[in-house]
Every structure is written in structure tokens, then in C-alpha cells.
Amino acid sequence: QVQLVESGGGLVQAGGSLTLSCAAVGARIVTAAVVAWYRQAPGNERELVASVTRDGRPDSADSVNGRFTISYDVAQNAMLLQIDSLKPEDTAVYYCNALWSAQHNFWGQGTQVTVSS
């Protein structure tokens, strides 16, 4: 069983930056077929904001306009999400996800990001 442990959320002023971390326990994160970050704001569905495949193809949602960057921290066995130029509408609970197969698909517990105007 794999555990994903998130950290780095908090209260940030609009225009600032934040880096979220998702550390994997029980497997090497770089071996996952896809790793991704999602977010869910109150009353909204969970939405995909950024992902990267095992062969290194990153992608991000059009809605974040290139402000989100997903990467690996191999030394910490973690994946990161850097968020720049934060906006109040970025306020949400952020979840990491790592997929090895349909039977091995794991989620982090979520970390709250609150952006004040």
C-alpha cells in the first residue's frame, strides 16, 4: 500500500507563491504512470490542475494560465506543485494523486490553500 502525505498549504496573500509537496511512502513516486494535482473548492467538483506522465510530459489546466508547475523532488521521493501569482479563486483543498494502475491509484489527504485579497 502506498501513502501520499501532503504538506505546504496555508494562508497566502494574492500575488504570492506557494509550493505544495506530496511525499510518497511505500513506492518510488517517479515510477507512477501519472502523477497529478487536483483541487476542490467549496461547492465545486474536484478538478485536475496539473499532471505529469512517467515519460516526463507535463500538462496543466487551461484555467490556471501557466501559473502552476508540477515537478519531482527525487531526493525526497515527492512531487511538487508550485503555484505563482496566486488569486483568491485558487482557494481550495489541493489533493495529489499517483496512478500506477487501475488497482494502484492513490490519493493524498488534501491540504488547504487559502488566498486572501
N, C-alpha and C positions, 0 to 999 in steps of 0.2 A: 504494500500500500504506500502511496506517495502522499506526503503532506506539502501543501504550499502555504507559506507563512508570509503574510504581507506586512509591510511597515512603511512609514513615511508620510502618511496622511496628516492633516491638520488644518488649521485656520490660516489663510493666506490672504493678503490684500490683492485686489485686482491689479494686473500688470506684472505680478511677481511670477516666480518659477518654483517648481516643486519636482522632486524626484521620488517616485514610489518604487519600492523594492518588493520582489516576490521570491523568497528563498525556497528551494526545493529540498525536501528531506526524503530520502529513500530512493532517489534516482538522479541521474545527471540531467539537468534541465536542457542541456544542448542536444540531448538525444530525442527529445519530444518532436513529433512530426510538425506540430504547430504550437506556438505559444502566443497568448493574446491577452489583452486587457479589455475589459468591459466596464461600463458604468451604468448605474441606475439612480436616477433622481426620483424623489417622491412623486408618486402618481404616474410615473413613466415606466415603460418596459426597459429591460436591460438591453443596452446597445453596445455593439462592438466598436471600439475606438482605435485599436491598433493591433497588428499581428505580425508575426514573422515565422516563416517556414524553416525547417531544418536546413534547407539548402540556401538559406540566407536572404530570402525575398521578403522585405518588409512592406507593410501596407498600412494605411491609416484611413479613417473615415473622412469623407469629404467635409463633414460638418466641423471638423477640428482645424481645417485650413492649414495643415502642415505644422501646427503648434505642438504636436505630440510626437515623441521619438521613442521607439521601443528598441532595446538593446539587451545584450547579455553582460553579466558580470561573472565571468567564468570562475574566477578565484573564489567567489562567494557562492557559487552554484545558484545563481539567481538571475532573474530577468528584471529589467528596469523599465520604468516609464517616466520620461522627462516631459514635463508639461511647461511650456513657456507662455508668456503673455496671458496669464490666467484671467478668466472672465467670470462674473457671478454665475453665468449659466453653466459653468463647469462644475458647479456644486453638485456632488453626488457621492454615492458609495462606489468605490472602484474595486473591481474584482479581477484577479488574474486567473488564467486558465491554461492548462497544459494538456495537450492531447497526444497520447501515444497510439491509441486505437479506440474503437468504439467501447471496448471494455475497460480501457485505462484512460479515463478522461477526468481530470481533477480540477477542483476549484479552490481558491483561497477563501479566507473567511470574510474578506472585504475590509476596506479602510476608508474612512470618511474624509473627503476633501470638501472644505467649505471656503468659498471665496467671497470676501467682503468687498463692497463697492466703496 
